[in-house]
Amino acid sequence: MTEEERVKLAKYSRGHSTPVRLMKRAKIVLLAAEGKTNAEIAVEVGMARGPVGTWRKRFAEKRLAGIEQDAPRPGNPSP
């Protein structure tokens, strides 16, 4: 993780105008960078382990863009 990414994630994780979903995703990535496990992170952010792993993977693959956008949902797209 670059210093620029770390600063932006820290801003997201404590921003009062940041959507809650983005705040949680930022916290997930920051806690992972501290070496915490998915189980520990899940407890800390109040989320199941599965989504924690998903957001960690998306950050690893797509960096900030991966957590700033919602994941595609299954099923037919809305009209």
Long-range contacts (C-beta under 8 A, 24 or more apart in sequence): 1-29, 1-33, 5-63, 5-64, 6-30, 6-33, 8-64, 9-64, 21-70, 22-67, 22-68, 25-55, 25-59, 25-67, 26-67, 28-52, 28-55, 28-56, 28-59, 28-67, 29-55, 29-56, 29-59, 29-67, 32-56, 32-59
